[in-house]
């Protein structure tokens, strides 16, 4: 993974030294912060029926596209809505993977904090955790992640072709 290599050379040396200084209360603070973020995520992506979730996803996707392209016209909005209806996004699988990633990160930080390994070992453990974020160990999550990434890339390309020359500028 090129991203892992870039993170290893830039951020991981700094992050591993920082991880070695964490106190238990700091890791607990991080856990509480993630729990709070999880409440918002669940509200945005899991609550309600399929129509409710689609409406929220449409609103969020529309905001992102309009931030980039400016206001969208009716036919562009309709195309976005139709595209989102074909999405392979599975909120339950995404939730499970989110929870796995968070637990993995917190467990890794706690392992580093409690065992106080050499900086190079802490760096290896963080690199492995980062690799598991990019390539989940659960095959269903790998498949979902790959399908959704392809969908997003294809969808953005399709939406881009629907934009006017002025919007593309």
C-alpha positions as CSV (number, residue, x, y, z in Angstrom):
1,X,0.0,0.0,0.0
2,X,1.5,3.3,-1.0
3,X,-0.5,5.1,1.6
4,X,0.9,2.9,4.4
5,X,4.5,3.6,3.1
6,X,3.8,7.4,3.1
7,X,2.3,7.3,6.6
8,X,5.2,5.1,7.8
9,X,7.8,7.6,6.6
10,X,6.0,10.7,7.7
11,X,3.6,10.3,10.5
12,X,4.3,6.9,12.2
13,X,7.7,7.9,13.8
14,X,6.0,10.9,15.4
15,X,2.8,9.0,16.3
16,X,4.7,6.1,17.8
17,X,6.7,8.4,20.1
18,X,3.5,10.1,21.1
19,X,1.7,6.8,21.7
20,X,4.4,5.8,24.1
21,X,3.6,8.9,26.3
22,X,-0.2,8.3,26.5
23,X,-1.7,8.0,30.0
24,X,-4.7,5.7,30.7
25,X,-7.0,8.7,31.1
26,X,-6.0,10.0,27.7
27,X,-7.0,6.7,26.1
28,X,-10.2,6.8,28.0
29,X,-10.9,10.3,26.8
30,X,-10.4,9.1,23.3
31,X,-12.8,6.2,23.9
32,X,-15.5,8.6,25.2
33,X,-14.9,10.9,22.2
34,X,-15.4,8.0,19.8
35,X,-18.5,6.9,21.7
36,X,-19.9,10.4,21.2
37,X,-19.0,10.4,17.5
38,X,-20.7,7.0,17.2
39,X,-24.0,8.4,18.5
40,X,-23.9,11.0,15.7
41,X,-22.9,8.4,13.1
42,X,-25.7,6.1,14.1
43,X,-28.2,8.9,13.9
44,X,-27.0,9.9,10.5
45,X,-26.6,6.5,8.9
46,X,-28.5,3.8,10.8
47,X,-31.7,5.2,12.3
48,X,-34.9,5.1,10.4
49,X,-36.1,3.1,7.5
50,X,-34.5,2.9,4.0
51,X,-36.3,6.0,2.8
52,X,-35.2,8.1,5.8
53,X,-31.6,7.0,5.4
54,X,-31.7,7.7,1.6
55,X,-33.1,11.2,2.3
56,X,-30.2,11.9,4.7
57,X,-27.6,10.4,2.4
58,X,-29.0,12.5,-0.5
59,X,-28.9,15.7,1.6
60,X,-25.3,15.0,2.6
61,X,-24.1,14.1,-0.9
62,X,-25.9,17.1,-2.3
63,X,-24.1,19.4,0.2
64,X,-20.8,17.9,-0.8
65,X,-21.4,18.3,-4.5
66,X,-22.7,21.8,-4.2
67,X,-19.7,22.8,-2.1
68,X,-17.6,21.8,-5.1
69,X,-19.8,22.6,-8.1
70,X,-22.2,25.2,-6.8
71,X,-26.0,24.8,-7.0
72,X,-27.3,21.7,-8.8
73,X,-30.2,21.8,-11.1
74,X,-33.3,19.6,-10.9
75,X,-32.1,17.0,-13.4
76,X,-28.7,16.8,-11.6
77,X,-30.4,16.3,-8.3
78,X,-32.6,13.6,-9.8
79,X,-29.5,11.8,-11.2
80,X,-27.9,12.0,-7.8
81,X,-31.0,10.5,-6.1
82,X,-31.1,7.7,-8.7
83,X,-27.4,7.0,-8.2
84,X,-27.8,6.8,-4.4
85,X,-30.6,4.3,-4.8
86,X,-28.2,2.0,-6.5
87,X,-25.5,2.3,-3.8
88,X,-24.0,-0.9,-2.4
89,X,-23.6,1.0,1.0
90,X,-24.7,-1.3,3.8
91,X,-24.9,0.8,7.0
92,X,-24.8,-2.3,9.3
93,X,-21.6,-3.6,7.7
94,X,-20.1,0.0,7.8
95,X,-21.1,0.2,11.5
96,X,-19.5,-3.1,12.3
97,X,-16.2,-2.1,10.5
98,X,-16.3,1.3,12.2
99,X,-16.5,-0.5,15.6
100,X,-13.8,-2.9,14.7
101,X,-11.4,-0.1,13.6
102,X,-12.0,1.9,16.7
103,X,-11.4,-1.1,19.0
104,X,-8.3,-2.1,17.1
105,X,-6.9,1.5,17.4
106,X,-7.7,1.7,21.1
107,X,-6.3,-1.8,21.8
108,X,-3.1,-0.9,19.9
109,X,-2.7,2.3,21.8
110,X,-3.3,0.6,25.1
111,X,-0.9,-2.2,24.2
112,X,1.8,0.4,23.4
113,X,1.0,2.3,26.6
114,X,1.1,-0.7,28.9
115,X,4.0,-2.6,27.3
116,X,6.2,0.5,26.5
117,X,8.1,-1.3,23.7
118,X,10.9,0.2,21.7
119,X,9.9,3.1,19.4
120,X,10.4,0.8,16.3
121,X,8.0,-1.8,17.8
122,X,5.4,0.8,18.6
123,X,5.8,2.1,15.0
124,X,5.3,-1.5,13.6
125,X,2.2,-2.0,15.7
126,X,0.7,1.3,14.6
127,X,1.5,0.5,10.9
128,X,-0.2,-2.8,11.3
129,X,-3.3,-1.2,12.8
130,X,-3.3,1.4,9.9
131,X,-3.0,-1.5,7.4
132,X,-6.0,-3.2,8.9
133,X,-7.9,0.1,8.5
134,X,-7.1,0.1,4.8
135,X,-7.5,-3.7,4.4
136,X,-10.0,-5.0,6.9
137,X,-9.4,-8.5,8.2
138,X,-13.1,-9.4,7.8
139,X,-13.7,-10.5,4.2
140,X,-17.3,-9.2,4.2
141,X,-15.9,-5.8,5.2
142,X,-13.2,-5.9,2.6
143,X,-15.8,-6.7,-0.1
144,X,-18.1,-3.9,1.1
145,X,-15.3,-1.4,1.3
146,X,-14.1,-2.2,-2.2
147,X,-17.6,-2.2,-3.7
148,X,-18.5,1.1,-2.1
149,X,-15.2,2.7,-3.1
150,X,-15.8,1.7,-6.7
151,X,-19.4,3.0,-6.5
152,X,-18.2,6.4,-5.2
153,X,-15.5,6.8,-7.8
154,X,-17.9,5.8,-10.6
155,X,-20.7,7.9,-9.2
156,X,-18.5,11.0,-8.9
157,X,-17.4,10.5,-12.5
158,X,-21.0,10.2,-13.6
159,X,-22.1,13.3,-11.7
160,X,-19.1,15.2,-13.1
161,X,-20.3,14.5,-16.6
162,X,-23.7,16.0,-15.8
163,X,-22.2,19.3,-14.7
164,X,-22.2,22.3,-16.9
165,X,-18.9,23.8,-18.1
166,X,-19.4,26.6,-15.6
167,X,-19.9,24.2,-12.7
168,X,-16.7,22.3,-13.7
169,X,-14.8,25.5,-13.6
